């Protein structure tokens, strides 16, 4: 079932669609943004038609010039989009045909079904490349913030309870790793976007000797060896939106990572934590309470995640019940895809800018990290090095913690006598465990938050992100 329009209806139907039908079925209000790719695709298609003898050299020149002129008018904001022409394809083709009679030949061998599939793939390729660069910029913003505060230690949390000490940079690098996986998924997704569907027609290709590989090369649908990449089944080519679905899935995972980062930022910026200060330009105030400074960028980042999730579910639902091949339902894919792309790209950029304008309150971080309870596990490791089984050591340190609470003392203020009242294995060196700098220096495993390891990871990421 191919897309209909006033133009395509003229032969089969006695009249055009009713006004309310035209209003309901139009897509020009949102698919206009595909204009650049529609024109590029049409120029490549025209070149191919010339190559196979459908267009003369003069006709090709006229069509190409006409399309380029229309493109310039659109870019300059001087092109009038007409709702009655339904979509971006018919608006451009109709205007071309008015100016260039040979434009009537342009649609030879193609349908709007494979045309729109081409345009969306080309548009999404560009968006993926832009987003991949923006993700790298976000990663670098975190690496640089960590490097500026390489000596800052904060409590690490599990269950939002203080757990063990980590470097602030180590915490940021956890998100750098997350966004790197997002970047890898994005690049992998690109491979399935970068396949040319043009030449598939409405459903069954064409009886004309179309040169699909020529068009693919003209439009950059090639592999690393410059071999053209074309779809291998005409029915799948015009009905496939997996590439859009996959991108929206990658975007949803990225949005989830952004939301987790935003939650940490919101907590850190609170008066209770006071670990960071976000620059005034990236916060807002209250309409009632003059003292307020709200982390709205982070809150909106967290909120927009639901929007990206919703678009993914909408696309899944849209596609789940469609029979082969093209169905008009597929017109609904673009608003969801466009919104996801706009949302994720804007959010990645603004979060990166916010982090570039964030400073760390080293005093507050040091105060929080000085809690000796953060090194309770290190005390258990001390007992293990003395020969005690870990389960027994865990139980013994639990008893030490209980004793400290009973005596209303920090762990590092217990006397040797008090420690030995729990287990005689504790020696005079037991309290050395609570030297925070020494404790951090001992965490030298790959991926651990040790002093040298964190510096190594920061250097590694700076090199990778150059």
VENVEN-V713569 format. One record per pair of residues at least 12 apart in sequence whose ideal C-beta (glycine too) atoms are under 8 Angstrom apart, sorted by the first residue. I is the first residue (numbers start at 1). J is the second residue. D is the distance in Angstrom with one decimal. If there is no record, write none. Layout:
i:I j:J d:D
i:I j:J d:D
This chain:
i:1 j:326 d:6.2
i:1 j:327 d:6.0
i:1 j:328 d:6.8
i:2 j:111 d:5.8
i:2 j:112 d:6.7
i:2 j:113 d:5.8
i:2 j:202 d:4.7
i:2 j:326 d:6.5
i:3 j:86 d:7.8
i:3 j:87 d:7.3
i:3 j:112 d:4.7
i:3 j:113 d:6.8
i:3 j:116 d:7.7
i:3 j:326 d:7.7
i:3 j:328 d:6.7
i:3 j:331 d:7.7
i:4 j:17 d:7.8
i:4 j:25 d:7.8
i:5 j:85 d:6.7
i:5 j:86 d:4.4
i:5 j:87 d:7.1
i:5 j:90 d:5.0
i:6 j:22 d:7.7
i:6 j:84 d:6.0
i:6 j:85 d:6.7
i:6 j:86 d:7.0
i:6 j:90 d:7.8
i:7 j:85 d:7.3
i:7 j:90 d:5.7
i:7 j:93 d:7.8
i:7 j:94 d:6.6
i:16 j:84 d:7.8
i:22 j:83 d:6.9
i:22 j:84 d:5.9
i:22 j:86 d:7.3
i:23 j:83 d:7.3
i:25 j:86 d:6.6
i:25 j:328 d:7.6
i:25 j:331 d:7.9
i:26 j:83 d:5.1
i:26 j:86 d:5.2
i:26 j:87 d:7.2
i:27 j:86 d:6.6
i:27 j:87 d:4.7
i:27 j:88 d:7.7
i:27 j:331 d:5.3
i:27 j:334 d:7.0
i:28 j:81 d:5.3
i:28 j:82 d:7.4
i:28 j:83 d:5.9
i:28 j:85 d:6.9
i:28 j:86 d:6.3
i:28 j:87 d:5.4
i:28 j:88 d:6.2
i:28 j:91 d:6.1
i:29 j:83 d:7.4
i:30 j:334 d:5.9
i:30 j:335 d:5.4
i:30 j:338 d:6.5
i:31 j:87 d:5.5
i:31 j:88 d:4.7
i:31 j:116 d:7.7
i:31 j:334 d:5.5
i:32 j:81 d:5.6
i:32 j:88 d:5.3
i:32 j:91 d:7.7
i:33 j:88 d:8.0
i:33 j:123 d:7.4
i:33 j:338 d:6.8
i:34 j:88 d:5.1
i:34 j:116 d:7.7
i:34 j:119 d:4.3
i:34 j:120 d:6.9
i:34 j:123 d:5.6
i:34 j:334 d:7.9
i:35 j:71 d:7.1
i:35 j:74 d:5.1
i:35 j:88 d:5.5
i:35 j:92 d:6.6
i:36 j:71 d:6.7
i:36 j:74 d:7.8
i:37 j:118 d:7.5
i:37 j:119 d:4.6
i:37 j:122 d:3.9
i:37 j:123 d:5.0
i:37 j:126 d:8.0
i:38 j:88 d:5.4
i:38 j:89 d:6.0
i:38 j:92 d:5.8
i:38 j:115 d:7.3
i:38 j:119 d:5.0
i:39 j:67 d:4.9
i:39 j:68 d:7.5
i:39 j:70 d:6.8
i:39 j:71 d:4.7
i:39 j:92 d:6.5
i:40 j:122 d:6.7
i:40 j:219 d:6.6
i:41 j:115 d:6.7
i:41 j:118 d:4.9
i:41 j:119 d:6.1
i:41 j:122 d:6.7
i:41 j:198 d:6.6
i:41 j:219 d:6.6
i:42 j:63 d:7.8
i:42 j:67 d:5.6
i:42 j:92 d:7.2
i:42 j:93 d:7.7
i:42 j:96 d:8.0
i:42 j:106 d:6.1
i:43 j:63 d:7.7
i:43 j:64 d:5.3
i:43 j:67 d:5.5
i:43 j:68 d:7.7
i:44 j:198 d:7.9
i:44 j:215 d:5.0
i:44 j:218 d:4.0
i:44 j:219 d:5.1
i:45 j:106 d:7.0
i:45 j:109 d:7.7
i:45 j:110 d:6.1
i:45 j:198 d:6.5
i:45 j:215 d:6.2
i:46 j:60 d:5.5
i:46 j:63 d:4.7
i:46 j:64 d:6.2
i:46 j:67 d:7.8
i:46 j:106 d:5.9
i:47 j:60 d:6.5
i:47 j:64 d:7.7
i:47 j:214 d:7.6
i:47 j:215 d:7.9
i:47 j:218 d:6.2
i:48 j:210 d:6.6
i:48 j:211 d:5.2
i:48 j:214 d:5.1
i:48 j:215 d:5.0
i:48 j:218 d:7.5
i:49 j:105 d:7.0
i:49 j:106 d:7.6
i:49 j:108 d:5.9
i:49 j:109 d:7.0
i:51 j:211 d:5.9
i:51 j:214 d:6.0
i:52 j:208 d:7.0
i:52 j:209 d:5.3
i:52 j:210 d:6.8
i:52 j:211 d:6.1
i:54 j:105 d:6.5
i:54 j:108 d:5.4
i:54 j:109 d:7.6
i:54 j:208 d:7.2
i:55 j:102 d:6.9
i:55 j:105 d:6.1
i:59 j:102 d:3.9
i:59 j:105 d:6.8
i:62 j:100 d:4.8
i:62 j:102 d:5.4
i:62 j:103 d:8.0
i:63 j:96 d:7.0
i:63 j:100 d:5.8
i:63 j:102 d:5.7
i:63 j:103 d:5.8
i:63 j:105 d:7.9
i:63 j:106 d:6.0
i:65 j:100 d:7.8
i:66 j:96 d:5.0
i:66 j:99 d:5.1
i:66 j:100 d:4.2
i:66 j:103 d:6.3
i:67 j:92 d:7.3
i:67 j:96 d:6.2
i:69 j:99 d:7.5
i:70 j:92 d:5.9
i:70 j:95 d:5.7
i:70 j:96 d:6.3
i:70 j:99 d:7.9
i:79 j:95 d:7.6
i:82 j:94 d:7.8
i:87 j:112 d:7.4
i:87 j:116 d:7.8
i:88 j:119 d:7.5
i:89 j:112 d:5.2
i:89 j:115 d:5.6
i:89 j:116 d:6.8
i:89 j:119 d:7.8
i:90 j:112 d:7.8
i:93 j:106 d:6.5
i:93 j:107 d:6.6
i:108 j:208 d:7.0
i:109 j:199 d:7.2
i:109 j:201 d:7.1
i:109 j:206 d:4.5
i:109 j:208 d:4.8
i:109 j:210 d:5.0
i:110 j:198 d:6.4
i:110 j:199 d:7.4
i:110 j:201 d:6.6
i:110 j:206 d:7.9
i:111 j:200 d:7.9
i:111 j:201 d:4.9
i:111 j:202 d:3.7
i:111 j:203 d:7.9
i:111 j:238 d:7.4
i:113 j:200 d:7.4
i:113 j:201 d:7.2
i:113 j:202 d:4.9
i:113 j:203 d:7.2
i:113 j:238 d:4.1
i:113 j:325 d:7.7
i:113 j:326 d:4.4
i:114 j:197 d:5.1
i:114 j:198 d:5.3
i:114 j:199 d:6.7
i:114 j:200 d:4.3
i:114 j:201 d:5.9
i:114 j:202 d:7.5
i:114 j:234 d:8.0
i:114 j:237 d:6.4
i:114 j:238 d:5.4
i:115 j:198 d:7.1
i:117 j:197 d:4.2
i:117 j:198 d:7.9
i:117 j:200 d:7.5
i:117 j:237 d:6.3
i:117 j:238 d:5.8
i:117 j:240 d:7.3
i:118 j:196 d:6.7
i:118 j:197 d:5.6
i:118 j:198 d:4.7
i:118 j:219 d:7.7
i:120 j:244 d:6.8
i:120 j:333 d:7.6
i:120 j:334 d:6.8
i:120 j:337 d:7.2
i:121 j:193 d:5.5
i:121 j:194 d:7.4
i:121 j:195 d:7.2
i:121 j:196 d:7.5
i:121 j:197 d:6.9
i:121 j:243 d:6.5
i:122 j:219 d:6.6
i:124 j:193 d:5.3
i:124 j:243 d:6.9
i:124 j:244 d:6.8
i:124 j:247 d:6.1
i:124 j:337 d:7.2
i:124 j:341 d:7.5
i:125 j:190 d:6.8
i:125 j:193 d:5.5
i:125 j:194 d:6.0
i:125 j:220 d:7.8
i:127 j:341 d:4.9
i:127 j:345 d:7.1
i:128 j:186 d:5.8
i:128 j:187 d:7.9
i:128 j:189 d:6.7
i:128 j:190 d:5.0
i:128 j:193 d:6.6
i:128 j:247 d:6.9
i:129 j:190 d:7.6
i:130 j:345 d:6.6
i:131 j:186 d:6.4
i:131 j:341 d:7.5
i:131 j:344 d:6.7
i:131 j:345 d:5.3
i:131 j:348 d:6.8
i:132 j:183 d:5.9
i:132 j:186 d:5.4
i:132 j:187 d:6.4
i:134 j:345 d:6.1
i:134 j:348 d:4.7
i:134 j:349 d:5.5
i:134 j:352 d:7.3
i:135 j:179 d:5.5
i:135 j:182 d:6.1
i:135 j:183 d:4.8
i:135 j:186 d:7.1
i:135 j:254 d:7.4
i:135 j:348 d:6.0
i:136 j:183 d:6.9
i:136 j:465 d:5.7
i:137 j:348 d:7.9
i:137 j:349 d:7.6
i:137 j:352 d:5.3
i:138 j:179 d:6.1
i:138 j:348 d:5.3
i:138 j:349 d:7.9
i:138 j:351 d:6.2
i:138 j:352 d:4.1
i:138 j:355 d:7.6
i:139 j:176 d:4.9
i:139 j:179 d:5.3
i:139 j:180 d:6.7
i:139 j:183 d:7.8
i:139 j:461 d:7.0
i:139 j:465 d:5.7
i:140 j:462 d:7.9
i:140 j:465 d:4.8
i:141 j:352 d:4.4
i:141 j:353 d:7.8
i:141 j:355 d:4.4
i:141 j:356 d:5.1
i:142 j:172 d:4.5
i:142 j:173 d:7.3
i:142 j:175 d:5.9
i:142 j:176 d:5.3
i:142 j:355 d:6.1
i:143 j:172 d:7.4
i:143 j:173 d:7.4
i:143 j:176 d:6.2
i:143 j:458 d:6.1
i:143 j:461 d:4.7
i:143 j:462 d:5.9
i:143 j:465 d:6.5
i:144 j:356 d:7.5
i:145 j:169 d:8.0
i:145 j:172 d:6.1
i:145 j:355 d:5.5
i:145 j:356 d:7.6
i:145 j:358 d:6.5
i:145 j:360 d:7.7
i:146 j:167 d:7.8
i:146 j:168 d:6.7
i:146 j:169 d:3.1
i:146 j:170 d:7.8
i:146 j:172 d:4.4
i:146 j:173 d:6.3
i:146 j:454 d:7.9
i:146 j:458 d:5.9
i:147 j:169 d:6.9
i:147 j:458 d:5.2
i:147 j:462 d:7.4
i:148 j:360 d:7.6
i:149 j:168 d:5.3
i:149 j:169 d:6.4
i:149 j:360 d:4.6
i:149 j:362 d:7.1
i:150 j:167 d:7.2
i:150 j:169 d:5.6
i:150 j:454 d:7.0
i:150 j:455 d:6.4
i:150 j:458 d:6.8
i:151 j:167 d:7.9
i:152 j:167 d:6.7
i:152 j:168 d:4.1
i:152 j:169 d:7.4
i:152 j:360 d:5.7
i:152 j:362 d:5.5
i:152 j:365 d:5.1
i:152 j:366 d:7.6
i:153 j:165 d:5.3
i:153 j:166 d:7.1
i:153 j:167 d:5.7
i:153 j:168 d:7.0
i:153 j:365 d:6.7
i:153 j:366 d:7.1
i:153 j:369 d:4.2
i:153 j:436 d:6.6
i:153 j:440 d:6.5
i:154 j:166 d:6.5
i:154 j:167 d:7.7
i:154 j:168 d:5.1
i:154 j:171 d:6.7
i:154 j:275 d:6.2
i:154 j:365 d:4.9
i:154 j:368 d:6.1
i:154 j:369 d:5.6
i:155 j:368 d:5.3
i:155 j:369 d:5.9
i:155 j:371 d:6.7
i:155 j:374 d:5.7
i:156 j:171 d:7.1
i:156 j:449 d:7.4
i:162 j:368 d:7.7
i:162 j:371 d:6.2
i:162 j:373 d:6.7
i:162 j:374 d:6.0
i:163 j:374 d:7.2
i:164 j:374 d:5.6
i:164 j:375 d:7.6
i:164 j:377 d:6.0
i:165 j:369 d:5.3
i:165 j:374 d:4.7
i:165 j:375 d:7.0
i:165 j:436 d:6.4
i:165 j:439 d:6.9
i:165 j:440 d:6.5
i:165 j:449 d:7.5
i:166 j:449 d:4.0
i:167 j:440 d:7.1
i:167 j:449 d:5.2
i:167 j:451 d:7.6
i:167 j:454 d:4.7
i:168 j:275 d:7.6
i:168 j:360 d:6.4
i:168 j:365 d:6.4
i:169 j:454 d:5.3
i:169 j:457 d:8.0
i:169 j:458 d:6.1
i:170 j:449 d:3.9
i:170 j:454 d:5.1
i:170 j:457 d:7.7
i:171 j:264 d:7.5
i:173 j:454 d:7.4
i:173 j:457 d:5.5
i:173 j:458 d:7.2
i:173 j:461 d:7.0
i:175 j:257 d:6.7
i:175 j:260 d:7.6
i:175 j:261 d:5.1
i:176 j:461 d:5.8
i:178 j:257 d:4.4
i:178 j:260 d:7.8
i:179 j:254 d:7.2
i:179 j:257 d:6.2
i:182 j:250 d:6.6
i:182 j:253 d:6.2
i:182 j:254 d:4.3
i:182 j:257 d:6.3
i:185 j:250 d:4.6
i:185 j:253 d:6.9
i:186 j:247 d:7.9
i:186 j:250 d:5.4
i:186 j:254 d:7.9
i:189 j:243 d:7.3
i:189 j:246 d:4.9
i:189 j:247 d:5.5
i:189 j:250 d:5.4
i:192 j:242 d:6.9
i:192 j:243 d:5.1
i:192 j:246 d:6.3
i:193 j:243 d:4.5
i:193 j:247 d:7.1
i:194 j:220 d:7.9
i:194 j:221 d:5.8
i:194 j:229 d:6.2
i:195 j:221 d:6.2
i:195 j:229 d:4.8
i:195 j:230 d:6.7
i:195 j:231 d:5.5
i:195 j:243 d:7.9
i:196 j:212 d:6.8
i:196 j:215 d:6.3
i:196 j:216 d:3.9
i:196 j:219 d:6.3
i:196 j:221 d:3.8
i:196 j:228 d:7.2
i:196 j:229 d:6.3
i:196 j:230 d:4.9
i:196 j:231 d:6.8
i:197 j:230 d:7.7
i:197 j:231 d:4.7
i:197 j:237 d:3.9
i:197 j:238 d:6.7
i:197 j:240 d:7.6
i:198 j:212 d:6.8
i:198 j:215 d:5.3
i:198 j:216 d:7.8
i:198 j:219 d:8.0
i:199 j:212 d:3.8
i:199 j:215 d:6.7
i:199 j:230 d:7.0
i:199 j:234 d:8.0
i:200 j:231 d:6.2
i:200 j:234 d:3.9
i:200 j:235 d:8.0
i:200 j:237 d:3.9
i:200 j:238 d:5.3
i:201 j:234 d:6.4
i:201 j:238 d:7.7
i:202 j:238 d:6.9
i:202 j:326 d:6.9
i:203 j:234 d:6.3
i:203 j:235 d:5.9
i:203 j:238 d:6.3
i:203 j:325 d:4.9
i:203 j:326 d:6.9
i:204 j:234 d:5.7
i:204 j:235 d:7.7
i:205 j:234 d:4.7
i:212 j:228 d:7.7
i:212 j:230 d:4.8
i:213 j:228 d:4.1
i:213 j:230 d:6.3
i:214 j:228 d:7.8
i:216 j:228 d:3.7
i:216 j:229 d:6.0
i:216 j:230 d:5.1
i:235 j:324 d:5.4
i:235 j:325 d:4.5
i:236 j:325 d:7.9
i:238 j:325 d:5.3
i:238 j:326 d:4.8
i:239 j:322 d:6.9
i:239 j:324 d:6.0
i:239 j:325 d:4.3
i:239 j:326 d:5.5
i:239 j:327 d:7.5
i:239 j:330 d:7.2
i:241 j:315 d:7.1
i:241 j:319 d:6.0
i:241 j:330 d:6.4
i:241 j:333 d:5.3
i:244 j:315 d:6.6
i:244 j:333 d:5.7
i:244 j:337 d:4.9
i:245 j:312 d:7.5
i:245 j:315 d:5.2
i:245 j:316 d:6.8
i:245 j:319 d:6.8
i:247 j:337 d:7.2
i:247 j:340 d:7.5
i:247 j:341 d:7.6
i:248 j:308 d:7.5
i:248 j:311 d:5.8
i:248 j:312 d:4.5
i:248 j:315 d:5.6
i:248 j:336 d:7.0
i:248 j:337 d:6.6
i:248 j:340 d:5.0
i:249 j:312 d:6.0
i:251 j:308 d:5.5
i:251 j:312 d:7.6
i:251 j:340 d:5.0
i:251 j:341 d:7.3
i:251 j:343 d:7.9
i:251 j:344 d:4.4
i:252 j:305 d:7.9
i:252 j:308 d:5.2
i:252 j:309 d:5.4
i:252 j:312 d:4.8
i:252 j:340 d:8.0
i:254 j:344 d:5.9
i:254 j:348 d:7.4
i:255 j:304 d:6.8
i:255 j:305 d:4.3
i:255 j:308 d:4.1
i:255 j:309 d:7.2
i:255 j:343 d:7.7
i:255 j:344 d:6.1
i:255 j:347 d:7.1
i:256 j:305 d:6.1
i:258 j:301 d:5.3
i:258 j:305 d:6.8
i:258 j:347 d:5.8
i:258 j:348 d:7.1
i:258 j:351 d:6.0
i:259 j:301 d:6.4
i:259 j:302 d:4.6
i:259 j:305 d:4.2
i:261 j:298 d:8.0
i:261 j:301 d:7.7
i:261 j:351 d:6.9
i:262 j:298 d:3.9
i:262 j:299 d:7.0
i:262 j:301 d:4.1
i:262 j:302 d:4.4
i:262 j:351 d:7.3
i:263 j:298 d:7.7
i:263 j:302 d:6.3
i:265 j:278 d:7.5
i:265 j:295 d:6.2
i:265 j:298 d:4.3
i:265 j:354 d:7.7
i:265 j:358 d:7.8
i:266 j:295 d:5.1
i:266 j:298 d:5.0
i:266 j:299 d:6.5
i:266 j:302 d:7.5
i:269 j:295 d:4.8
i:269 j:298 d:7.5
i:273 j:364 d:7.2
i:273 j:368 d:7.6
i:274 j:361 d:5.5
i:274 j:364 d:4.4
i:275 j:360 d:6.7
i:275 j:361 d:5.8
i:275 j:364 d:5.7
i:275 j:365 d:5.4
i:275 j:368 d:7.4
i:276 j:358 d:5.4
i:276 j:359 d:6.8
i:276 j:360 d:5.6
i:276 j:361 d:6.5
i:277 j:358 d:7.0
i:277 j:359 d:5.0
i:277 j:360 d:7.9
i:277 j:361 d:6.3
i:278 j:293 d:7.9
i:278 j:295 d:6.0
i:278 j:297 d:7.6
i:278 j:354 d:6.3
i:278 j:357 d:6.8
i:278 j:358 d:5.2
i:279 j:357 d:3.7
i:279 j:358 d:6.9
i:279 j:359 d:7.7
i:280 j:293 d:7.4
i:281 j:357 d:6.4
i:282 j:297 d:5.3
i:282 j:353 d:7.0
i:282 j:354 d:4.5
i:282 j:357 d:5.3
i:282 j:358 d:7.7
i:283 j:295 d:6.1
i:283 j:296 d:6.5
i:283 j:297 d:7.4
i:284 j:296 d:4.5
i:297 j:350 d:5.8
i:297 j:351 d:7.0
i:297 j:354 d:4.9
i:298 j:351 d:7.8
i:298 j:354 d:7.2
i:301 j:347 d:5.4
i:301 j:350 d:7.6
i:301 j:351 d:5.8
i:304 j:343 d:5.4
i:304 j:347 d:5.7
i:307 j:339 d:7.2
i:307 j:343 d:5.9
i:308 j:340 d:5.5
i:308 j:343 d:5.7
i:308 j:344 d:6.2
i:311 j:336 d:4.3
i:311 j:337 d:7.5
i:311 j:339 d:5.7
i:311 j:340 d:4.5
i:312 j:340 d:7.4
i:314 j:332 d:7.7
i:314 j:336 d:5.0
i:315 j:333 d:6.3
i:315 j:336 d:5.2
i:315 j:337 d:7.4
i:318 j:330 d:7.6
i:318 j:332 d:5.5
i:318 j:333 d:6.4
i:318 j:336 d:7.6
i:369 j:436 d:6.6
i:370 j:436 d:7.0
i:371 j:410 d:7.8
i:372 j:410 d:4.9
i:372 j:411 d:4.3
i:372 j:412 d:4.0
i:372 j:413 d:7.9
i:372 j:434 d:4.9
i:373 j:401 d:7.1
i:373 j:410 d:7.6
i:373 j:411 d:5.8
i:375 j:411 d:7.5
i:375 j:433 d:5.9
i:375 j:434 d:5.5
i:375 j:436 d:7.3
i:375 j:439 d:5.6
i:376 j:397 d:5.5
i:376 j:400 d:7.8
i:376 j:401 d:6.1
i:376 j:411 d:6.6
i:377 j:397 d:7.8
i:378 j:433 d:4.9
i:378 j:434 d:7.9
i:378 j:439 d:5.4
i:379 j:397 d:5.0
i:379 j:400 d:6.9
i:379 j:411 d:7.3
i:379 j:430 d:7.1
i:379 j:433 d:5.0
i:379 j:434 d:8.0
i:380 j:393 d:4.3
i:380 j:394 d:5.4
i:380 j:396 d:7.6
i:380 j:397 d:4.6
i:381 j:393 d:7.7
i:382 j:430 d:6.2
i:382 j:433 d:5.1
i:383 j:396 d:6.1
i:383 j:397 d:7.1
i:383 j:423 d:7.5
i:383 j:425 d:6.2
i:383 j:426 d:7.8
i:386 j:425 d:5.2
i:386 j:427 d:7.7
i:387 j:425 d:7.8
i:388 j:423 d:7.9
i:388 j:425 d:6.2
i:396 j:422 d:5.8
i:396 j:423 d:4.9
i:396 j:425 d:7.9
i:399 j:422 d:4.7
i:399 j:423 d:7.9
i:400 j:414 d:6.9
i:400 j:419 d:6.4
i:400 j:422 d:5.3
i:403 j:418 d:6.3
i:403 j:421 d:7.4
i:403 j:422 d:6.4
i:411 j:434 d:6.8
i:412 j:431 d:6.0
i:412 j:434 d:3.8
i:414 j:431 d:7.8
i:416 j:428 d:6.1
i:416 j:430 d:7.1
i:416 j:431 d:7.6
i:419 j:431 d:7.9
i:437 j:451 d:7.7
